[in-house]
């Protein structure tokens, strides 16, 4: 069977593949420590689940408007205004989609023509580049490293922007590094985009999970560029609602309308019940306290796992400012050999495979995020599992010759 050529450049999601393999091993009774999944390990707060149950009992199980129920779009606009000092969006400038991933997919499909370029800072969330490619675009990757705090220089950003640039992606705090971009970087992004046909895509999905400093996006710095910004977020990370699949975009009316047209002809509306749950998450009293409890727990885990990893000879771990990922550099260990092997590990893919197959720890190789030599560990798991996993990583490092 002939398949669409557009998919030839797209790779299966490595994070989903690693998580699936770890779950498969666990189902067989294998004691695997799973650091792969990018989702909170907490249950969805009870008041959110109760709102969904009430929606079911009330028969709210039919189609909704494609762009989302009006009260949810109102609540999203109100939350943006609260978070960004009165930043105003009309409900028609808000589109509710089936998760933040769906929102970004729709955005690139609606924005890009063949050969259009999108600037992406590495390490980057695995799906950005493939979404751009599927839409006919070209990812332009700007490399950063742990030594610079995963922050690009102004010169790198200016060099990456050219006549074919249609968008710049800003993800801060970042998946996979947990780094927050500096104000200098945000100001440079504004400088190179302002007044041009360039959209700034600000992926703020981790904006409530910040441990050091204060969350800030480009619209907090320069509100005059609002017409050139698409603000993408969702309920998944903040409210531990990954499986509910509720995300949203707030942006220029022309873009949002084009995205809605695409959604009209693909998924239609986000699940009706999930929309009621998201509405509860954004409006009910007590939810913010639950979010803060999760944030504090993640912060404790962050300090612990970074300390444990940095104590392992051959590993250097970046201290993240947000999200729930540790992104240690293991490049020095790749020069060494595993027991019984005739050549060094060589790549982070082989390192991760050995870590899972022999030491029963599931992580994601840095190369999946455009950063060879690193690995991503999600600390959205218990302290007990963090310690068990770090013990096993230390055992592996010690075993290498």
Secondary structure as UniProt FT lines:
FT   HELIX           5..7
FT   TURN            8..9
FT   HELIX           14..27
FT   TURN            28..29
FT   STRAND          33..34
FT   HELIX           46..57
FT   TURN            58..59
FT   TURN            66..67
FT   HELIX           70..83
FT   TURN            84..86
FT   HELIX           91..93
FT   STRAND          94..97
FT   HELIX           100..111
FT   TURN            114..115
FT   STRAND          117..121
FT   HELIX           126..134
FT   TURN            135..136
FT   STRAND          138..142
FT   HELIX           146..148
FT   TURN            149..150
FT   HELIX           154..160
FT   TURN            163..164
FT   STRAND          165..171
FT   TURN            175..177
FT   HELIX           183..193
FT   TURN            194..195
FT   STRAND          199..203
FT   TURN            205..208
FT   HELIX           218..221
FT   HELIX           223..228
FT   STRAND          229..234
FT   TURN            236..240
FT   HELIX           242..244
FT   STRAND          247..250
FT   HELIX           253..264
FT   TURN            265..267
FT   HELIX           272..283
FT   TURN            285..286
FT   HELIX           287..310
FT   TURN            313..314
FT   STRAND          316..317
FT   TURN            323..324
FT   STRAND          325..329
FT   TURN            331..332
FT   HELIX           333..335
FT   TURN            339..340
FT   HELIX           348..357
FT   TURN            358..359
FT   STRAND          361..362
FT   STRAND          364..365
FT   HELIX           366..369
FT   TURN            372..373
FT   STRAND          374..378
FT   HELIX           383..399
//
